[in-house]
Amino acid sequence: MKIEQLLLQSLELLGLGMGAVFIILILLIGLISIASRIVPEETVATTPTVAQTFVNRDHIAAITAAVHQYRKSRKL
């Protein structure tokens, strides 16, 4: 084969490959758009529940004591 024929064949393969990728990406964008219309958005609860706002004072005291003991042992 001559160089001209090889270059033409490579350009054909390049166009075919890029075209296939372009078509697949367009189809993927279309499918994602359709799926986003079908599936509702997830809603996040903005108000905290009673269990989330309740802070146990014993837990805070235990954590504070543990941090104090750790810092005291690191200063030796």
Contacts in CASP RR format, 6 or more apart in sequence:
PFRMAT RR
TARGET T0000
AUTHOR 0000-0000-0000
METHOD contacts of the structure
MODEL  1
MKIEQLLLQSLELLGLGMGAVFIILILLIGLISIASRIVPEETVATTPTV
AQTFVNRDHIAAITAAVHQYRKSRKL
END
